[in-house]
Amino acid sequence: MLQPSIDSLQTKINSKYTLVTVSAARARELRDFPDKFSRPQGSKSVNFVGKALEEIEAESLTYELNDDDVHETI
């Protein structure tokens, strides 16, 4: 079973799309700069996406919506 659960993560970020986007971006940061970030206290995950999800659950990772980068396509 995935820990943390999708239900508990959606109480932090209510959009599944945003949840995936934020966690993927954070996982890339963790992968590309391993010396810059330390392993979170009590982390159970061994992969980068799991660590990112744990950070979202612990509310140590947040995001900001930037309306300037929103583009509409036809």
C-alpha distance (Angstrom), angle and dihedral (degrees) to the residues before:
residue distance angle dihedral
M1 . . .
L2 3.80 . .
Q3 3.78 113.8 .
P4 2.96 122.0 -129.1
S5 3.78 94.6 36.3
I6 3.79 122.6 -125.8
D7 3.81 89.6 -118.7
S8 3.80 93.5 57.8
L9 3.82 91.5 44.0
Q10 3.79 91.6 52.8
T11 3.80 89.7 59.3
K12 3.84 86.0 63.5
I13 3.84 98.6 39.1
N14 3.80 113.3 17.6
S15 3.82 98.3 -161.1
K16 3.81 118.6 74.8
Y17 3.80 89.8 -154.0
T18 3.81 91.8 54.0
L19 3.79 90.7 44.9
V20 3.81 91.4 54.8
T21 3.81 93.0 44.2
V22 3.81 95.1 48.9
S23 3.80 94.5 44.2
A24 3.82 92.7 47.0
A25 3.81 92.0 50.2
R26 3.80 90.8 49.2
A27 3.81 91.9 46.8
R28 3.82 89.2 54.4
E29 3.81 90.1 51.7
L30 3.80 91.1 50.5
R31 3.81 91.1 48.6
D32 3.80 96.7 45.2
F33 3.82 97.5 43.0
P34 3.83 107.4 31.3
D35 3.82 94.0 156.8
K36 3.80 92.7 53.9
F37 3.82 96.0 60.2
S38 3.78 129.4 51.5
R39 3.78 125.0 -145.4
P40 3.82 110.0 -92.1
Q41 3.80 116.4 -109.5
G42 3.81 109.6 -94.2
S43 3.80 94.6 8.9
K44 3.80 112.5 165.6
S45 3.77 98.3 -177.3
V46 3.79 123.6 94.1
N47 3.82 97.5 -168.5
F48 3.78 129.3 71.0
V49 3.81 97.8 -117.3
G50 3.79 90.9 52.0
K51 3.80 90.7 50.5
A52 3.81 90.2 50.1
L53 3.81 91.0 50.7
E54 3.79 90.5 49.4
E55 3.81 89.1 52.7
I56 3.81 90.4 52.1
E57 3.80 90.4 49.1
A58 3.82 90.9 50.2
E59 3.83 89.3 47.8
S60 3.80 91.1 -125.0
L61 3.80 89.1 120.1
T62 3.79 121.1 59.9
Y63 3.79 135.7 165.4
E64 3.77 138.3 -145.2
L65 3.78 123.8 -143.7
N66 3.78 111.3 -134.2
D67 3.81 111.7 -159.4
D68 3.81 91.7 -167.9
D69 3.82 90.7 71.1
V70 3.80 95.4 52.0
H71 3.78 111.7 110.7
E72 3.77 126.1 -176.1
T73 3.79 118.7 -141.0
I74 3.78 127.9 -161.7
